[in-house]
Amino acid sequence: MTFGKQFWRALGVVALGAFISASATGAVVTRLVTAGGAATTATIAAGGTVSIDVRLDVGALGAGGTGLIGTAFRLSQTAPALNGFISITGRSFTGSPFNDTTSGTSDAIVLVAPSNLLDPDNNDNLGRTTIGLVATPPAANTLAANLTLTTSATTPPGVYTLKPTAGVSFATDDAFNDYDMSGGTFTLTVTAGAALPPTISKAFGAASIPNAGSTSLTFTLTNPNAASALTGVGFTDTLPAGLVVSTPNGLAGTCGGGTITAVAGSSSVSLAGATLAGAASCNFSVNVTATTTGVKNNTTSAVTSVEGGNGGTASASVTVAAGTSPPTIAKSFGTASIPLNGATSLSFTIANPNAATALTGIGFTDTLPAGLVVQTPNGLVGTCGGGTITAVAASGSITLAGATLAGSASCNFSVNVKGTTVGPKNNTTTAVTSVEGGNGGTASASVTVAAIAPPTIAKAFGAASIANGATTSLTFTLANPNAATTLTGVGFTDTLPAGLVVSTPNGLSGTCGGGTITAVAGSGTITLAAASLAASASCNFSVNVTGATSGVKNNTTTAVTSVEGGNGGTASASVTVAAIAPPTFSKAFGGTIPLNGATTLSFTIANPNGSSLTGIGFTDTFPAGLVVSTPNGLTGSCGGGTITAVAGSGSVTLAGATLAANASCTFSVSVTGNSLGTKVNTTSAITSVEGGSGTTATATLIVGVIPPVPTLQQWALWLLGLLMLISAGVMLRSRQKA
């Protein structure tokens, strides 16, 4: 195998004259086991170490020979990769004898980097370490080299498999043969170790500032743990005497949602309650001002976290020089937050801290961060000591050059800037400079460009349920959720579901930001277009809709949209159109009549719905022997309908009546029976436009012969009188005897 030959030749072994005889039999087996043991597995926590032996069992080659035996192999590993996480050290030996008397060199274990003559074409690229072991055959038939595998605290937890992937033996004829590698696999399980604390570093923006000058002080914190977050991250930086937080403090940047405290004029800066995801970092800066001269050595407290405990400190120094002080500079945005494509002012204040010395040639450059440009027009307001202010519209920088400030004088000016991308925009100037005072400090400020939210929309029907053919309102409410941005081009379309149409007339009420509302009577759509809503404003309008078919009508608009905020959400509402019942109907005769006698026939019609019924009607065709009386005796009415009851005819009709919701009506006619018998009278089904056909109504009338009151003949009357006289006489005589 070329791999083995190159290795042993590189060590000067192949050229030696004394080797094991080519006629030797047996095998040399390479094994990986725990140090001094036989286990082929081990478990350690990240950051720990494990000691393993590389063993060569020489088998039948025998002991005490004069030649050499050797092995050369690489340790390869399965995913996750060990590269950069496990180091291999150690060169100790066991077994005897251990002197290579033939070559005059010591037995050796050789650790070779991956890119070497053993892999000249560098085609493995596995980060593997090549190990060579050379010795004379030992009496115990076993050679061993001890290796120490060391993990780091950031070694990812996992199961790692190490295995020899190449090996050779050799003899005097320069023939190389593969070793038996079957026993070489070793499994290493790495568990999660204790979390490391966060790290901290700090730096002043300038190495030297004049007394009363300012510079930035920047802090960078990092979570060194690749797979675990750190919470409660914090530190305190107590400034040395003669150094205070500037006024304003010029705070720029954030750190993991933590609270940054830097009170203007105070002597400390602190961070508390920050959270850093695995391998994440953050940085922020504040401006500090010198109040005395000298070297200011500044060291923070130890940075700390809940999971990792206390970490290190951070130190930095700044020199405050005596003599003429440079100018000072401060800057601020007009607001903390602007919407995307919104604008705000950016103000600069430059001051000469020297009471008796004028400063000339004052200048600085402010390169705006990405996503922030000078507004068009630039809105420049103010001047500064006769200097030239350059702020080209749509450019990314603002400069001042050649200004002059008398002793203790100051100036300020402002330019409008526009946010073109969302996110926090941290902005720091170059150091302000002057001829007399040299370089001063920088100025920092931040503004957040927030995404513009689209408009919102809501809708509601005026009733949860209406009858078929009935009407209800449909109200739309639109709002601009942005506190500082007007939305234009606001619009949407509402396509009504089948069975729901815009009423006639449409009943439009209300407006919306000057937009055009379209709601054509009888159509199935309602639209709003080109409305404008001021910041935090809202509008509402309503249209009447009519149910044309029964059922649940689920209604959803398109997404509401605007020029600035793009597409928003939809709005949904439902109304149930209930089926309309037909009118109810009953009738009754006044009572039994004799032949050719007359009685009343009464009709009662009712609307059981919560909406009106129109076109109500029926026909009552009488059975034979029953006719409308002369005159017809009509009394009552029914919803403006036409009642037809022609005297002597055989029918009564109602047509075109209208009954309001839950209303009823009653009317009656006189009928005459002109033949004897029982008259069963059933109407047609009552109908209406909205409710369709209803039921019939039935009543029964008996037309019969009534016997006359009996009368007495003349003789019977005389006989009756005589009998009465006789009876009276008998009663009188009886009383006299008594």
ABEGO torsion letter per residue (X at the ends): XAAAAAAAAAAGAAABABBBBAABBEBBBBBBBBBGBABABBBBBBGBBBBBBBBBBAEAAEBGBABBBBBBBBBBBBOBBABGABBBBEABBBEOBABBAAAGBBBBBBBBBABBAABAAGAAGAGBBBBBBBBBBBAAGBBBBBBBBBBBAABBBEBBBBBBABBBBBBAAGBBBBBBAAAABBBBBBBBBBBBBBBBBBBBABABBBBGBBBBBBBBBBBABAABBBBGBBBBBBBBBGBBBBOBAGBBEBBGGBBBBBBBGBABBBBBGBBBBBGBBBBBBBBBBBABBEBBBBBBBBBBBAAAEBBBBBBBBBBBBBEBBBBBBBBBBABABBBBGBBBBBBBBBBBABAABBBBGBBBBBBBBBGBBBBOBAGBBEBBGGBBBBBBBGBABBBBBGBBBBBGBBBBBBBBBBBABBEBBBBBBBBBBBAAAEBBBBBBBBBBBBBBBBBBBBBBBABABBBBGBBBBBBBBBBBABAABBBBGBBBBBBBBBGBBBBOBAGBBEBBGGBBBBBBBGBABBBBBGBBBBBGBBBBBBBBBBBABBEBBBBBBBBBBBAAAEBBBBBBBBBBBBBBBBBBBBBBBAEBBBBGBBBBBBBBBBBABABBBBGBBBBBBBBBGBBBBOBAGBBEBBGGBBBBBBBGBABBBBBGBBBBBGBBBBBBBBBBBABBEBBBBBBBBBBBAAAEBBBBBBBBBBBBBBBBBBBBBAAAAAAAAAAAAAAAAAAAAAAAAX
